[in-house]
């Protein structure tokens, strides 16, 4: 994507995707480390169906919840 966009533009730029290589649990851990765990939990969603708060059934909601539960379980084990 980055190469294609650079070919189409008059200047070079780079797209940074820092979360791309993290698991969902690692992403939740990062949000917690930065002090935004509650904000991300309450104010964001990734629902494919566009349901505010998530539908809980689409693949995106399932992955998000699974990652959160994995992170919370690991946090409690420490």
Number of C-alpha atoms within 10 A of each C-alpha: 7 11 11 8 14 13 10 9 9 8 8 11 11 10 9 8 7 8 11 9 9 11 14 20 21 16 20 23 20 15 16 15 10 9 11 14 16 11 11 13 15 11 9 12 17 18 19 13 13 10 12 12 14 19 17 15 13 13 13 17 20 16 17 22 18 14 19 20 15 15 20 14 12 12 10 7 7 5
